[in-house]
Amino acid sequence: MANHSATKKDVRQSAKRNERNRYYGKTTRNAIRDLRAISEPSAAAAKMPSVSSMIDKLAKRGTIHKNKAANLKRKLALKINALAK
């Protein structure tokens, strides 16, 4: 580890960001898992906006790539639309 105070501060900030990103990522993955497990079309449609928002926030923060966010939302939308039929 470096001895410069700015580098030490950067390491602290990086660890804090890493912890936060892991928390939000895991929370979002759990929400996606729960949404996929729902078999009621109306319940799934009601939960979709909040999960979609969580995914968008991860992409905005740079925790996940914007294309991955788009792919996740697309797959969830396809699943919910398939339930409605």
DSSP file (Angstrom, degrees, kcal/mol; ACC not computed):
  #  RESIDUE AA STRUCTURE BP1 BP2  ACC     N-H-->O    O-->H-N    N-H-->O    O-->H-N    TCO  KAPPA ALPHA  PHI   PSI    X-CA   Y-CA   Z-CA
    1    1 A M              0   0    0      0, 0.0     7,-0.1     0, 0.0     6,-0.0   0.000 360.0 360.0 360.0 142.7    0.0    0.0    0.0
    2    2 A A        -     0   0    0      1,-0.1     0, 0.0     5,-0.1     0, 0.0  -0.238 360.0-140.1 -73.5 162.1    1.2    3.5   -0.8
    3    3 A N        +     0   0    0      4,-0.0     2,-0.2     5,-0.0    -1,-0.1   0.508  66.6 108.4-101.0  -7.2    2.3    6.0    1.8
    4    4 A H     >  -     0   0    0      1,-0.1     4,-2.1     2,-0.0     5,-0.2  -0.493  68.9-135.7 -73.4 140.4    0.8    9.1    0.2
    5    5 A S  H  > S+     0   0    0      1,-0.2     4,-2.2     2,-0.2     5,-0.2   0.861 104.5  54.3 -65.7 -34.8   -2.2   10.4    2.0
    6    6 A A  H  > S+     0   0    0      1,-0.2     4,-2.1     2,-0.2    -1,-0.2   0.881 109.0  48.6 -66.4 -37.0   -4.1   11.0   -1.2
    7    7 A T  H  > S+     0   0    0      2,-0.2     4,-2.0     1,-0.2    -2,-0.2   0.880 110.0  51.2 -70.1 -37.9   -3.6    7.4   -2.2
    8    8 A K  H  X S+     0   0    0     -4,-2.1     4,-2.1     2,-0.2    -2,-0.2   0.907 110.5  49.3 -63.9 -40.6   -4.7    6.2    1.2
    9    9 A K  H  X S+     0   0    0     -4,-2.2     4,-2.7     1,-0.2    -2,-0.2   0.904 109.1  52.7 -63.9 -41.0   -7.8    8.3    0.9
   10   10 A D  H  X S+     0   0    0     -4,-2.1     4,-2.5     1,-0.2    -1,-0.2   0.878 107.8  51.3 -62.7 -37.9   -8.4    6.8   -2.6
   11   11 A V  H  X S+     0   0    0     -4,-2.0     4,-2.2     2,-0.2    -1,-0.2   0.911 110.9  48.5 -65.4 -41.9   -8.2    3.3   -1.2
   12   12 A R  H  X S+     0   0    0     -4,-2.1     4,-2.1     2,-0.2    -2,-0.2   0.929 113.5  46.4 -62.9 -45.2  -10.7    4.2    1.5
   13   13 A Q  H  X S+     0   0    0     -4,-2.7     4,-2.6     1,-0.2    -2,-0.2   0.902 111.5  51.9 -64.4 -40.5  -13.1    5.7   -1.0
   14   14 A S  H  X S+     0   0    0     -4,-2.5     4,-2.5     1,-0.2    -1,-0.2   0.902 109.7  49.0 -63.3 -41.7  -12.7    2.8   -3.4
   15   15 A A  H  X S+     0   0    0     -4,-2.2     4,-2.3     2,-0.2    -1,-0.2   0.899 111.6  49.6 -65.0 -39.9  -13.5    0.3   -0.6
   16   16 A K  H  X S+     0   0    0     -4,-2.1     4,-2.2     2,-0.2    -2,-0.2   0.917 112.8  46.4 -65.4 -43.8  -16.6    2.3    0.4
   17   17 A R  H  X S+     0   0    0     -4,-2.6     4,-2.9     2,-0.2     5,-0.2   0.897 111.0  52.7 -64.8 -40.4  -17.8    2.4   -3.2
   18   18 A N  H  X S+     0   0    0     -4,-2.5     4,-2.3     1,-0.2    -2,-0.2   0.914 109.9  48.3 -61.6 -43.7  -17.1   -1.3   -3.7
   19   19 A E  H  X S+     0   0    0     -4,-2.3     4,-2.1     2,-0.2    -1,-0.2   0.920 113.4  47.1 -62.2 -44.6  -19.2   -2.1   -0.6
   20   20 A R  H  X S+     0   0    0     -4,-2.2     4,-2.6     1,-0.2     5,-0.2   0.918 112.1  49.5 -64.2 -44.7  -22.0    0.1   -1.8
   21   21 A N  H  X S+     0   0    0     -4,-2.9     4,-2.5     1,-0.2    -1,-0.2   0.886 110.3  51.1 -64.1 -38.3  -22.0   -1.4   -5.3
   22   22 A R  H  X S+     0   0    0     -4,-2.3     4,-2.4    -5,-0.2    -1,-0.2   0.907 111.1  48.9 -64.3 -40.6  -22.0   -4.9   -3.9
   23   23 A Y  H  X S+     0   0    0     -4,-2.1     4,-2.5     2,-0.2    -2,-0.2   0.956 114.8  42.4 -64.0 -51.2  -25.0   -4.1   -1.7
   24   24 A Y  H  X S+     0   0    0     -4,-2.6     4,-2.2     1,-0.2    -2,-0.2   0.878 115.0  51.6 -65.4 -37.1  -27.1   -2.5   -4.5
   25   25 A G  H  X S+     0   0    0     -4,-2.5     4,-2.4    -5,-0.2    -1,-0.2   0.925 112.3  44.8 -64.3 -44.5  -26.1   -5.2   -7.0
   26   26 A K  H  X S+     0   0    0     -4,-2.4     4,-2.3     2,-0.2    -2,-0.2   0.901 112.4  52.0 -67.4 -40.6  -27.1   -8.0   -4.6
   27   27 A T  H  X S+     0   0    0     -4,-2.5     4,-1.9    -5,-0.2    -1,-0.2   0.904 111.8  46.8 -61.6 -41.4  -30.4   -6.3   -3.7
   28   28 A T  H  X S+     0   0    0     -4,-2.2     4,-2.5     2,-0.2    -2,-0.2   0.903 109.9  52.5 -68.4 -41.4  -31.2   -5.9   -7.3
   29   29 A R  H  X S+     0   0    0     -4,-2.4     4,-2.4     1,-0.2    -2,-0.2   0.893 109.8  49.8 -61.2 -38.8  -30.4   -9.5   -8.1
   30   30 A N  H  X S+     0   0    0     -4,-2.3     4,-2.5     2,-0.2    -1,-0.2   0.898 110.2  50.1 -65.5 -40.1  -32.6  -10.6   -5.3
   31   31 A A  H  X S+     0   0    0     -4,-1.9     4,-2.2     2,-0.2    -2,-0.2   0.892 110.9  49.3 -65.6 -39.0  -35.5   -8.4   -6.6
   32   32 A I  H  X S+     0   0    0     -4,-2.5     4,-2.4     2,-0.2    -2,-0.2   0.918 111.1  50.0 -65.0 -43.4  -35.0   -9.9  -10.1
   33   33 A R  H  X S+     0   0    0     -4,-2.4     4,-1.4     1,-0.2    -2,-0.2   0.915 111.7  48.1 -60.5 -43.9  -35.1  -13.4   -8.7
   34   34 A D  H  X S+     0   0    0     -4,-2.5     4,-0.7     1,-0.2    -1,-0.2   0.886 110.9  51.2 -65.2 -38.5  -38.2  -12.7   -6.8
   35   35 A L  H >< S+     0   0    0     -4,-2.2     3,-0.8     1,-0.2    -2,-0.2   0.901 108.4  51.2 -65.7 -40.5  -39.9  -11.1   -9.9
   36   36 A R  H 3< S+     0   0    0     -4,-2.4    -1,-0.2     1,-0.2    -2,-0.2   0.804 106.3  56.3 -65.5 -28.0  -39.0  -14.2  -12.0
   37   37 A A  H 3< S+     0   0    0     -4,-1.4    -1,-0.2    -5,-0.2     2,-0.2   0.663  83.5 102.5 -79.1 -16.1  -40.6  -16.5   -9.3
   38   38 A I    <<  -     0   0    0     -3,-0.8    -3,-0.0    -4,-0.7    -4,-0.0  -0.489  45.3-177.9 -71.6 133.7  -44.0  -14.7   -9.5
   39   39 A S        +     0   0    0     -2,-0.2    -1,-0.1    44,-0.0     3,-0.1   0.517  56.3  92.8-108.8  -8.9  -46.6  -16.6  -11.4
   40   40 A E     >  -     0   0    0      1,-0.1     4,-2.3     2,-0.0     5,-0.2  -0.765  66.0-150.2 -85.3 122.9  -49.4  -14.1  -11.1
   41   41 A P  H  > S+     0   0    0      0, 0.0     4,-2.4     0, 0.0     5,-0.2   0.891  95.2  49.0 -61.2 -39.9  -49.4  -11.7  -14.1
   42   42 A S  H  > S+     0   0    0      2,-0.2     4,-1.8     1,-0.2     5,-0.1   0.904 112.2  47.5 -69.4 -39.5  -50.9   -8.8  -12.2
   43   43 A A  H  > S+     0   0    0      2,-0.2     4,-1.7     1,-0.2    -1,-0.2   0.899 113.2  48.8 -66.8 -40.0  -48.5   -9.1   -9.3
   44   44 A A  H  X S+     0   0    0     -4,-2.3     4,-1.6     1,-0.2    -2,-0.2   0.909 110.7  50.2 -66.0 -41.5  -45.5   -9.3  -11.7
   45   45 A A  H  < S+     0   0    0     -4,-2.4    -1,-0.2     1,-0.2    -2,-0.2   0.843 110.1  51.3 -65.7 -32.4  -46.7   -6.3  -13.7
   46   46 A A  H  < S+     0   0    0     -4,-1.8     4,-0.4     1,-0.2    -1,-0.2   0.840 113.5  43.6 -72.8 -32.5  -47.0   -4.3  -10.5
   47   47 A K  H  X S+     0   0    0     -4,-1.7     4,-1.8     1,-0.2     3,-0.4   0.709  94.8  81.4 -84.5 -20.9  -43.5   -5.2   -9.3
   48   48 A M  H  X S+     0   0    0     -4,-1.6     4,-2.9     1,-0.2     5,-0.2   0.873  85.3  55.2 -57.7 -44.4  -41.8   -4.6  -12.7
   49   49 A P  H  > S+     0   0    0      0, 0.0     4,-2.1     0, 0.0    -1,-0.2   0.897 109.3  47.3 -60.0 -38.5  -41.5   -0.8  -12.5
   50   50 A S  H  > S+     0   0    0     -3,-0.4     4,-2.0    -4,-0.4    -2,-0.2   0.910 114.6  45.8 -69.4 -39.8  -39.6   -0.9   -9.2
   51   51 A V  H  X S+     0   0    0     -4,-1.8     4,-2.2     2,-0.2    -1,-0.2   0.905 112.0  51.9 -67.6 -40.6  -37.2   -3.6  -10.4
   52   52 A S  H  X S+     0   0    0     -4,-2.9     4,-2.4     1,-0.2    -2,-0.2   0.889 108.8  51.4 -61.7 -39.3  -36.7   -1.8  -13.7
   53   53 A S  H  X S+     0   0    0     -4,-2.1     4,-2.2    -5,-0.2    -1,-0.2   0.902 108.1  51.4 -64.1 -41.7  -35.9    1.3  -11.7
   54   54 A M  H  X S+     0   0    0     -4,-2.0     4,-1.8     2,-0.2    -2,-0.2   0.908 110.5  48.8 -61.8 -41.8  -33.3   -0.6   -9.6
   55   55 A I  H  X S+     0   0    0     -4,-2.2     4,-2.0     1,-0.2    -2,-0.2   0.914 110.2  51.3 -64.8 -43.0  -31.7   -1.9  -12.8
   56   56 A D  H  X S+     0   0    0     -4,-2.4     4,-2.5     1,-0.2    -1,-0.2   0.883 107.6  53.1 -62.2 -38.1  -31.6    1.6  -14.3
   57   57 A K  H  X S+     0   0    0     -4,-2.2     4,-2.2     2,-0.2     6,-0.2   0.886 107.0  51.8 -65.8 -38.1  -29.9    3.0  -11.2
   58   58 A L  H  X>S+     0   0    0     -4,-1.8     5,-2.0     1,-0.2     6,-1.0   0.913 112.0  46.5 -62.8 -41.2  -27.2    0.3  -11.3
   59   59 A A  H  <5S+     0   0    0     -4,-2.0     3,-0.3     1,-0.2    -2,-0.2   0.890 110.8  52.3 -68.0 -38.4  -26.5    1.3  -15.0
   60   60 A K  H  <5S+     0   0    0     -4,-2.5    -1,-0.2     1,-0.2    -2,-0.2   0.893 110.8  47.2 -64.6 -39.7  -26.5    5.0  -14.1
   61   61 A R  H  <5S-     0   0    0     -4,-2.2    -1,-0.2    -5,-0.2    -2,-0.2   0.673 114.9-117.1 -74.6 -17.1  -24.0    4.5  -11.4
   62   62 A G  T  <5S+     0   0    0     -4,-0.9    -3,-0.2    -3,-0.3    -2,-0.1   0.576  79.9 125.0  89.8  10.0  -21.8    2.3  -13.6
   63   63 A T  S   <S+     0   0    0     -5,-2.0     2,-0.3    -6,-0.2    -4,-0.2   0.898  83.2  16.8 -69.0 -39.5  -22.2   -0.8  -11.5
   64   64 A I  S    S-     0   0    0     -6,-1.0    -2,-0.3    -9,-0.2    -1,-0.1  -0.909  96.8 -95.7-126.0 159.6  -23.4   -2.7  -14.5
   65   65 A H     >  -     0   0    0     -2,-0.3     4,-2.1     1,-0.1     5,-0.2  -0.397  30.0-121.7 -72.3 150.1  -23.2   -1.8  -18.2
   66   66 A K  H  > S+     0   0    0      1,-0.2     4,-2.1     2,-0.2    -1,-0.1   0.829 113.3  53.3 -64.4 -31.4  -26.1    0.0  -19.8
   67   67 A N  H  > S+     0   0    0      2,-0.2     4,-2.5     1,-0.2    -1,-0.2   0.874 106.9  51.5 -71.3 -35.5  -26.5   -2.8  -22.4
   68   68 A K  H  > S+     0   0    0      2,-0.2     4,-2.6     1,-0.2    -2,-0.2   0.906 109.6  51.0 -64.6 -40.1  -26.7   -5.4  -19.6
   69   69 A A  H  X S+     0   0    0     -4,-2.1     4,-2.4     1,-0.2    -2,-0.2   0.920 110.6  48.3 -62.1 -43.6  -29.4   -3.3  -18.0
   70   70 A A  H  X S+     0   0    0     -4,-2.1     4,-2.2     1,-0.2    -2,-0.2   0.900 111.9  49.4 -64.0 -40.7  -31.3   -3.2  -21.2
   71   71 A N  H  X S+     0   0    0     -4,-2.5     4,-2.4     2,-0.2    -2,-0.2   0.905 110.9  49.8 -66.1 -41.2  -31.0   -7.0  -21.7
   72   72 A L  H  X S+     0   0    0     -4,-2.6     4,-2.2     1,-0.2    -2,-0.2   0.935 112.5  46.6 -62.3 -46.0  -32.2   -7.7  -18.2
   73   73 A K  H  X S+     0   0    0     -4,-2.4     4,-2.4     1,-0.2    -1,-0.2   0.884 111.8  51.9 -65.3 -37.4  -35.2   -5.4  -18.5
   74   74 A R  H  X S+     0   0    0     -4,-2.2     4,-2.4     2,-0.2    -1,-0.2   0.932 110.3  47.5 -63.6 -46.2  -36.0   -6.9  -21.9
   75   75 A K  H  X S+     0   0    0     -4,-2.4     4,-2.0     1,-0.2    -2,-0.2   0.887 112.7  49.2 -64.4 -38.4  -35.9  -10.5  -20.6
   76   76 A L  H  X S+     0   0    0     -4,-2.2     4,-2.4     2,-0.2    -1,-0.2   0.905 110.7  50.3 -66.4 -40.3  -38.1   -9.6  -17.6
   77   77 A A  H  X S+     0   0    0     -4,-2.4     4,-2.6     1,-0.2    -2,-0.2   0.901 109.6  50.9 -64.6 -40.5  -40.6   -7.9  -19.9
   78   78 A L  H  X S+     0   0    0     -4,-2.4     4,-2.0     2,-0.2    -1,-0.2   0.907 110.5  49.8 -61.8 -41.7  -40.7  -10.9  -22.1
   79   79 A K  H  X S+     0   0    0     -4,-2.0     4,-1.6     2,-0.2    -2,-0.2   0.919 112.5  46.2 -63.7 -43.7  -41.4  -13.1  -19.1
   80   80 A I  H  X S+     0   0    0     -4,-2.4     4,-1.4     1,-0.2    -2,-0.2   0.896 112.3  50.5 -67.5 -39.8  -44.2  -10.9  -17.8
   81   81 A N  H  X S+     0   0    0     -4,-2.6     4,-0.8     1,-0.2    -1,-0.2   0.852 108.0  53.7 -65.8 -34.1  -45.8  -10.7  -21.2
   82   82 A A  H  < S+     0   0    0     -4,-2.0     3,-0.4     1,-0.2    -1,-0.2   0.848 105.5  54.1 -68.5 -33.5  -45.6  -14.5  -21.5
   83   83 A L  H  < S+     0   0    0     -4,-1.6    -1,-0.2     1,-0.2    -2,-0.2   0.862 102.6  57.8 -65.9 -34.9  -47.5  -14.8  -18.2
   84   84 A A  H  <        0   0    0     -4,-1.4    -1,-0.2     1,-0.3    -2,-0.2   0.741 360.0 360.0 -70.3 -22.5  -50.3  -12.5  -19.4
   85   85 A K     <        0   0    0     -4,-0.8    -1,-0.3    -3,-0.4    -2,-0.2   0.473 360.0 360.0 -83.1 360.0  -51.0  -14.8  -22.3
